[in-house]
Amino acid sequence: MSYTSAALLAVALTVVLDLFVLRTRLLTRKVFWTAYGIIVFFQLITNGVLTGRGIVFYDGDAIIGSSSTAGQAPQLLGDGRIVFAPFEDLLFGFALVVQTLAWWVWWGRRVDR
């Protein structure tokens, strides 16, 4: 399974988990999207540092864009990248944030009962 396929699957499962399994419905709330905008800003900074400085590398066959050649940094934008990191990192970050918050809300509701 490619990184792209895994990222898309993670997002799909996360949406189903939030809306239908746990029924926390975070994705329908304006406050979630406001907070998520702040999170994405810092995710892009972190990803940019890690991938732009060559600390983290990606196999070009597994992502939407291509890999960088030895000794050459990836593009800032374009070629499937946003602030040096592959687009898939944003998808995985989304799934991570939503699941963390959805499980937090779901468990919080169980404790309050």
OpenMM code with the backbone's topology and positions (N, CA, C; nanometers):
from openmm import Vec3, app, unit

residues = "MET SER TYR THR SER ALA ALA LEU LEU ALA VAL ALA LEU THR VAL VAL LEU ASP LEU PHE VAL LEU ARG THR ARG LEU LEU THR ARG LYS VAL PHE TRP THR ALA TYR GLY ILE ILE VAL PHE PHE GLN LEU ILE THR ASN GLY VAL LEU THR GLY ARG GLY ILE VAL PHE TYR ASP GLY ASP ALA ILE ILE GLY SER SER SER THR ALA GLY GLN ALA PRO GLN LEU LEU GLY ASP GLY ARG ILE VAL PHE ALA PRO PHE GLU ASP LEU LEU PHE GLY PHE ALA LEU VAL VAL GLN THR LEU ALA TRP TRP VAL TRP TRP GLY ARG ARG VAL ASP ARG".split()
positions = [
    Vec3(0.0852, -0.1180, 0.0000),
    Vec3(0.0000, 0.0000, 0.0000),
    Vec3(0.0890, 0.1232, 0.0000),
    Vec3(0.0609, 0.2168, -0.0880),
    Vec3(0.1403, 0.3383, -0.0954),
    Vec3(0.1041, 0.4334, 0.0194),
    Vec3(0.1901, 0.5287, 0.0394),
    Vec3(0.1677, 0.6315, 0.1415),
    Vec3(0.0391, 0.7078, 0.1104),
    Vec3(0.0155, 0.7314, -0.0184),
    Vec3(-0.1060, 0.8024, -0.0608),
    Vec3(-0.2308, 0.7215, -0.0275),
    Vec3(-0.2302, 0.5935, -0.0601),
    Vec3(-0.3458, 0.5074, -0.0313),
    Vec3(-0.3719, 0.4989, 0.1183),
    Vec3(-0.2647, 0.4838, 0.1954),
    Vec3(-0.2795, 0.4750, 0.3410),
    Vec3(-0.3363, 0.6050, 0.3983),
    Vec3(-0.2907, 0.7183, 0.3457),
    Vec3(-0.3397, 0.8484, 0.3942),
    Vec3(-0.4874, 0.8665, 0.3627),
    Vec3(-0.5277, 0.8316, 0.2408),
    Vec3(-0.6689, 0.8437, 0.2030),
    Vec3(-0.7564, 0.7498, 0.2849),
    Vec3(-0.7086, 0.6290, 0.3101),
    Vec3(-0.7823, 0.5337, 0.3925),
    Vec3(-0.7955, 0.5855, 0.5355),
    Vec3(-0.6880, 0.6433, 0.5891),
    Vec3(-0.6914, 0.6980, 0.7250),
    Vec3(-0.7952, 0.8088, 0.7375),
    Vec3(-0.8019, 0.8962, 0.6380),
    Vec3(-0.9005, 1.0052, 0.6406),
    Vec3(-1.0422, 0.9491, 0.6325),
    Vec3(-1.0652, 0.8558, 0.5427),
    Vec3(-1.1993, 0.7981, 0.5273),
    Vec3(-1.2449, 0.7280, 0.6552),
    Vec3(-1.1578, 0.6488, 0.7142),
    Vec3(-1.1932, 0.5792, 0.8383),
    Vec3(-1.2159, 0.6767, 0.9527),
    Vec3(-1.1396, 0.7824, 0.9555),
    Vec3(-1.1544, 0.8836, 1.0600),
    Vec3(-1.2879, 0.9560, 1.0483),
    Vec3(-1.3276, 0.9904, 0.9272),
    Vec3(-1.4569, 1.0570, 0.9067),
    Vec3(-1.5709, 0.9648, 0.9502),
    Vec3(-1.5646, 0.8380, 0.9115),
    Vec3(-1.6670, 0.7412, 0.9519),
    Vec3(-1.6680, 0.7269, 1.1041),
    Vec3(-1.5509, 0.7190, 1.1647),
    Vec3(-1.5417, 0.7057, 1.3105),
    Vec3(-1.6060, 0.8249, 1.3806),
    Vec3(-1.5734, 0.9455, 1.3353),
    Vec3(-1.6264, 1.0662, 1.3993),
    Vec3(-1.7774, 1.0802, 1.3814),
    Vec3(-1.8239, 1.0621, 1.2606),
    Vec3(-1.9648, 1.0914, 1.2323),
    Vec3(-2.0598, 0.9766, 1.2663),
    Vec3(-2.0156, 0.8520, 1.2496),
    Vec3(-2.1100, 0.7407, 1.2601),
    Vec3(-2.0823, 0.6414, 1.3724),
    Vec3(-1.9557, 0.6204, 1.4063),
    Vec3(-1.9237, 0.5217, 1.5101),
    Vec3(-1.9276, 0.5864, 1.6485),
    Vec3(-1.8425, 0.6847, 1.6710),
    Vec3(-1.8399, 0.7527, 1.8014),
    Vec3(-1.9478, 0.8601, 1.8117),
    Vec3(-1.9933, 0.9092, 1.6999),
    Vec3(-2.0959, 1.0132, 1.6894),
    Vec3(-2.0617, 1.1399, 1.7676),
    Vec3(-1.9350, 1.1768, 1.7639),
    Vec3(-1.8931, 1.3016, 1.8282),
    Vec3(-1.9202, 1.4218, 1.7373),
    Vec3(-1.9250, 1.3981, 1.6068),
    Vec3(-1.9591, 1.4986, 1.5062),
    Vec3(-1.8720, 1.6246, 1.5153),
    Vec3(-1.7446, 1.6054, 1.5461),
    Vec3(-1.6527, 1.7192, 1.5522),
    Vec3(-1.6410, 1.7888, 1.4174),
    Vec3(-1.6478, 1.7112, 1.3097),
    Vec3(-1.6303, 1.7677, 1.1760),
    Vec3(-1.7429, 1.8610, 1.1348),
    Vec3(-1.8497, 1.8626, 1.2101),
    Vec3(-1.9625, 1.9515, 1.1789),
    Vec3(-1.9580, 2.0809, 1.2599),
    Vec3(-1.8554, 2.0968, 1.3405),
    Vec3(-1.8477, 2.2132, 1.4305),
    Vec3(-1.7494, 2.3184, 1.3811),
    Vec3(-1.7934, 2.4425, 1.3843),
    Vec3(-1.7080, 2.5537, 1.3429),
    Vec3(-1.5848, 2.5659, 1.4333),
    Vec3(-1.6018, 2.5413, 1.5619),
    Vec3(-1.4900, 2.5543, 1.6556),
    Vec3(-1.3794, 2.4533, 1.6225),
    Vec3(-1.4165, 2.3351, 1.5739),
    Vec3(-1.3143, 2.2373, 1.5346),
    Vec3(-1.2319, 2.2916, 1.4194),
    Vec3(-1.2993, 2.3429, 1.3154),
    Vec3(-1.2278, 2.3895, 1.1967),
    Vec3(-1.1419, 2.5115, 1.2276),
    Vec3(-1.1833, 2.5940, 1.3221),
    Vec3(-1.1013, 2.7075, 1.3643),
    Vec3(-0.9742, 2.6572, 1.4323),
    Vec3(-0.9902, 2.5648, 1.5248),
    Vec3(-0.8741, 2.5076, 1.5939),
    Vec3(-0.7846, 2.4312, 1.4970),
    Vec3(-0.8459, 2.3605, 1.4040),
    Vec3(-0.7672, 2.2825, 1.3089),
    Vec3(-0.6825, 2.3731, 1.2192),
    Vec3(-0.7336, 2.4895, 1.1840),
    Vec3(-0.6545, 2.5849, 1.1064),
    Vec3(-0.5270, 2.6250, 1.1777),
    Vec3(-0.5356, 2.6427, 1.3082),
    Vec3(-0.4169, 2.6755, 1.3884),
    Vec3(-0.3209, 2.5573, 1.3894),
    Vec3(-0.3739, 2.4384, 1.4050),
    Vec3(-0.2913, 2.3172, 1.4086),
    Vec3(-0.2188, 2.2979, 1.2753),
    Vec3(-0.2893, 2.3152, 1.1644),
    Vec3(-0.2283, 2.2967, 1.0323),
    Vec3(-0.1137, 2.3952, 1.0112),
    Vec3(-0.1295, 2.5175, 1.0571),
    Vec3(-0.0232, 2.6170, 1.0450),
    Vec3(0.1059, 2.5649, 1.1076),
    Vec3(0.0967, 2.5132, 1.2296),
    Vec3(0.2162, 2.4627, 1.2969),
    Vec3(0.2636, 2.3295, 1.2397),
    Vec3(0.1724, 2.2497, 1.1878),
    Vec3(0.2119, 2.1258, 1.1212),
    Vec3(0.2963, 2.1571, 0.9977),
    Vec3(0.2562, 2.2584, 0.9225),
    Vec3(0.3314, 2.2962, 0.8032),
    Vec3(0.4706, 2.3473, 0.8388),
    Vec3(0.4818, 2.4206, 0.9475),
    Vec3(0.6141, 2.4661, 0.9919),
    Vec3(0.7023, 2.3462, 1.0275),
    Vec3(0.6478, 2.2549, 1.1065),
    Vec3(0.7243, 2.1373, 1.1494),
    Vec3(0.7628, 2.0509, 1.0301),
    Vec3(0.6669, 2.0220, 0.9435),
    Vec3(0.6966, 1.9419, 0.8244),
    Vec3(0.7985, 2.0109, 0.7356),
    Vec3(0.7861, 2.1409, 0.7221),
    Vec3(0.8800, 2.2155, 0.6401),
    Vec3(1.0222, 2.2049, 0.6898),
    Vec3(1.0394, 2.2149, 0.8198),
    Vec3(1.1731, 2.2026, 0.8780),
    Vec3(1.2283, 2.0616, 0.8571),
    Vec3(1.1466, 1.9610, 0.8863),
    Vec3(1.1948, 1.8222, 0.8774),
    Vec3(1.2256, 1.7789, 0.7344),
    Vec3(1.1409, 1.8141, 0.6410),
    Vec3(1.1639, 1.7707, 0.5030),
    Vec3(1.2505, 1.8686, 0.4241),
    Vec3(1.2369, 1.9967, 0.4504),
    Vec3(1.3153, 2.0966, 0.3792),
    Vec3(1.4632, 2.0918, 0.4118),
    Vec3(1.4970, 2.0497, 0.5318),
    Vec3(1.6376, 2.0406, 0.5723),
    Vec3(1.6958, 1.9019, 0.5474),
    Vec3(1.6128, 1.8134, 0.4911),
    Vec3(1.6631, 1.6802, 0.4568),
    Vec3(1.6704, 1.5835, 0.5730),
    Vec3(1.5983, 1.6113, 0.6811),
    Vec3(1.5968, 1.5205, 0.7961),
    Vec3(1.5080, 1.4001, 0.7663),
    Vec3(1.3992, 1.4227, 0.6939),
    Vec3(1.3052, 1.3171, 0.6570),
    Vec3(1.2984, 1.3102, 0.5046),
    Vec3(1.3026, 1.1890, 0.4510),
    Vec3(1.2933, 1.1667, 0.3066),
    Vec3(1.1733, 1.0775, 0.2769),
    Vec3(1.1196, 1.0879, 0.1561),
    Vec3(1.0061, 1.0063, 0.1129),
    Vec3(1.0410, 0.9384, -0.0184),
    Vec3(0.9944, 0.8168, -0.0352),
    Vec3(1.0124, 0.7433, -0.1597),
    Vec3(0.9167, 0.8017, -0.2629),
    Vec3(0.9692, 0.8473, -0.3740),
    Vec3(0.8878, 0.9086, -0.4780),
    Vec3(0.7837, 0.8150, -0.5363),
    Vec3(0.8039, 0.6846, -0.5251),
    Vec3(0.7059, 0.5878, -0.5762),
    Vec3(0.5864, 0.5723, -0.4838),
    Vec3(0.5972, 0.6194, -0.3601),
    Vec3(0.4906, 0.5997, -0.2616),
    Vec3(0.4062, 0.7240, -0.2380),
    Vec3(0.4493, 0.8386, -0.2884),
    Vec3(0.3767, 0.9637, -0.2656),
    Vec3(0.3275, 1.0208, -0.3983),
    Vec3(0.2422, 1.1235, -0.3908),
    Vec3(0.1887, 1.1863, -0.5116),
    Vec3(0.3002, 1.2498, -0.5939),
    Vec3(0.3907, 1.3195, -0.5297),
    Vec3(0.5003, 1.3856, -0.6008),
    Vec3(0.6181, 1.2918, -0.6187),
    Vec3(0.7335, 1.3496, -0.6400),
    Vec3(0.8543, 1.2690, -0.6562),
    Vec3(0.9458, 1.2906, -0.5369),
    Vec3(1.0433, 1.2022, -0.5242),
    Vec3(1.1409, 1.2195, -0.4168),
    Vec3(1.2461, 1.3184, -0.4645),
    Vec3(1.3186, 1.3753, -0.3712),
    Vec3(1.4260, 1.4662, -0.4098),
    Vec3(1.5499, 1.3833, -0.4405),
    Vec3(1.6348, 1.4362, -0.5229),
    Vec3(1.7584, 1.3659, -0.5539),
    Vec3(1.8577, 1.3882, -0.4413),
    Vec3(1.9571, 1.3037, -0.4347),
    Vec3(2.0559, 1.3102, -0.3266),
    Vec3(2.1178, 1.4491, -0.3184),
    Vec3(2.1155, 1.5046, -0.2000),
    Vec3(2.1751, 1.6342, -0.1758),
    Vec3(2.0912, 1.7527, -0.2209),
    Vec3(1.9747, 1.7270, -0.2741),
    Vec3(1.8889, 1.8355, -0.3226),
    Vec3(1.7592, 1.8360, -0.2421),
    Vec3(1.7227, 1.9516, -0.1900),
    Vec3(1.5996, 1.9634, -0.1105),
    Vec3(1.4777, 1.9553, -0.2014),
    Vec3(1.3658, 1.9062, -0.1488),
    Vec3(1.2424, 1.9033, -0.2287),
    Vec3(1.1904, 2.0447, -0.2527),
    Vec3(1.0957, 2.0557, -0.3436),
    Vec3(1.0357, 2.1858, -0.3745),
    Vec3(0.9543, 2.2375, -0.2566),
    Vec3(0.9498, 2.3694, -0.2426),
    Vec3(0.8669, 2.4320, -0.1399),
    Vec3(0.7199, 2.4058, -0.1676),
    Vec3(0.6763, 2.4319, -0.2894),
    Vec3(0.5385, 2.4063, -0.3320),
    Vec3(0.5414, 2.3405, -0.4691),
    Vec3(0.4424, 2.2575, -0.4936),
    Vec3(0.4335, 2.1890, -0.6213),
    Vec3(0.4902, 2.0482, -0.6125),
    Vec3(0.4717, 1.9724, -0.7164),
    Vec3(0.5172, 1.8335, -0.7217),
    Vec3(0.4605, 1.7528, -0.6054),
    Vec3(0.3346, 1.7821, -0.5695),
    Vec3(0.2699, 1.7082, -0.4617),
    Vec3(0.3144, 1.7490, -0.3224),
    Vec3(0.3814, 1.8626, -0.3126),
    Vec3(0.4333, 1.9063, -0.1828),
    Vec3(0.3778, 2.0421, -0.1421),
    Vec3(0.3624, 2.0566, -0.0123),
    Vec3(0.3201, 2.1824, 0.0468),
    Vec3(0.4195, 2.2125, 0.1574),
    Vec3(0.4915, 2.3208, 0.1463),
    Vec3(0.5987, 2.3575, 0.2393),
    Vec3(0.6942, 2.2386, 0.2554),
    Vec3(0.7435, 2.1885, 0.1442),
    Vec3(0.8412, 2.0801, 0.1320),
    Vec3(0.7861, 1.9399, 0.1589),
    Vec3(0.6846, 1.9263, 0.2418),
    Vec3(0.6345, 1.7940, 0.2809),
    Vec3(0.5316, 1.7427, 0.1801),
    Vec3(0.5227, 1.6119, 0.1656),
    Vec3(0.4211, 1.5567, 0.0752),
    Vec3(0.2803, 1.5906, 0.1233),
    Vec3(0.1906, 1.6078, 0.0281),
    Vec3(0.0515, 1.6378, 0.0583),
    Vec3(-0.0077, 1.5349, 0.1548),
    Vec3(0.0362, 1.4106, 0.1447),
    Vec3(-0.0160, 1.3036, 0.2296),
    Vec3(0.0061, 1.3302, 0.3781),
    Vec3(0.1113, 1.4041, 0.4117),
    Vec3(0.1343, 1.4369, 0.5532),
    Vec3(0.0187, 1.5172, 0.6115),
    Vec3(-0.0407, 1.6042, 0.5311),
    Vec3(-0.1564, 1.6797, 0.5792),
    Vec3(-0.2748, 1.5863, 0.6040),
    Vec3(-0.2904, 1.4869, 0.5188),
    Vec3(-0.4000, 1.3911, 0.5381),
    Vec3(-0.3810, 1.3100, 0.6657),
    Vec3(-0.2591, 1.2599, 0.6861),
    Vec3(-0.2324, 1.1853, 0.8093),
    Vec3(-0.2466, 1.2740, 0.9323),
    Vec3(-0.2016, 1.3984, 0.9230),
    Vec3(-0.2165, 1.4911, 1.0346),
    Vec3(-0.3621, 1.5153, 1.0681),
    Vec3(-0.4446, 1.5302, 0.9649),
    Vec3(-0.5882, 1.5482, 0.9848),
    Vec3(-0.6465, 1.4280, 1.0592),
    Vec3(-0.6151, 1.3077, 1.0122),
    Vec3(-0.6668, 1.1861, 1.0761),
    Vec3(-0.6206, 1.1777, 1.2214),
    Vec3(-0.4970, 1.2117, 1.2471),
    Vec3(-0.4429, 1.2069, 1.3833),
    Vec3(-0.5147, 1.3048, 1.4753),
    Vec3(-0.5327, 1.4265, 1.4297),
    Vec3(-0.5973, 1.5286, 1.5126),
    Vec3(-0.7437, 1.4938, 1.5380),
    Vec3(-0.8164, 1.4570, 1.4338),
    Vec3(-0.9586, 1.4263, 1.4494),
    Vec3(-0.9776, 1.3058, 1.5411),
    Vec3(-0.8984, 1.2019, 1.5204),
    Vec3(-0.9152, 1.0846, 1.6060),
    Vec3(-0.8791, 1.1138, 1.7509),
    Vec3(-0.7742, 1.1888, 1.7729),
    Vec3(-0.7380, 1.2243, 1.9104),
    Vec3(-0.8521, 1.2988, 1.9789),
    Vec3(-0.9073, 1.3981, 1.9109),
    Vec3(-1.0159, 1.4761, 1.9696),
    Vec3(-1.1453, 1.3962, 1.9806),
    Vec3(-1.1771, 1.3147, 1.8801),
    Vec3(-1.3001, 1.2352, 1.8835),
    Vec3(-1.2978, 1.1352, 1.9984),
    Vec3(-1.1852, 1.0661, 2.0136),
    Vec3(-1.1757, 0.9711, 2.1250),
    Vec3(-1.1810, 1.0441, 2.2597),
    Vec3(-1.1194, 1.1615, 2.2669),
    Vec3(-1.1206, 1.2411, 2.3901),
    Vec3(-1.2647, 1.2781, 2.4278),
    Vec3(-1.3407, 1.3267, 2.3326),
    Vec3(-1.4803, 1.3636, 2.3574),
    Vec3(-1.5622, 1.2405, 2.3931),
    Vec3(-1.5432, 1.1327, 2.3196),
    Vec3(-1.6198, 1.0099, 2.3431),
    Vec3(-1.5931, 0.9548, 2.4827),
    Vec3(-1.4674, 0.9476, 2.5225),
    Vec3(-1.4355, 0.8983, 2.6578),
    Vec3(-1.4838, 0.9962, 2.7644),
    Vec3(-1.4760, 1.1254, 2.7362),
    Vec3(-1.5261, 1.2258, 2.8303),
    Vec3(-1.6748, 1.2110, 2.8554),
    Vec3(-1.7488, 1.1791, 2.7533),
    Vec3(-1.8929, 1.1571, 2.7711),
    Vec3(-1.9204, 1.0341, 2.8575),
    Vec3(-1.8356, 0.9341, 2.8476),
    Vec3(-1.8539, 0.8113, 2.9270),
    Vec3(-1.8248, 0.8371, 3.0753),
    Vec3(-1.7281, 0.9216, 3.1025),
    Vec3(-1.6903, 0.9524, 3.2405),
    Vec3(-1.7974, 1.0384, 3.3065),
    Vec3(-1.8596, 1.1282, 3.2295),
    Vec3(-1.9611, 1.2195, 3.2841),
    Vec3(-2.0911, 1.1498, 3.3234),
    Vec3(-2.1102, 1.0297, 3.2755),
    Vec3(-2.2370, 0.9601, 3.3053),
    Vec3(-2.2426, 0.9098, 3.4455),
] * unit.nanometer
topology = app.Topology()
chain = topology.addChain("A")
for resn in residues:
    res = topology.addResidue(resn, chain)
    for name in ("N", "CA", "C"):
        topology.addAtom(name, app.Element.getBySymbol(name[0]), res)
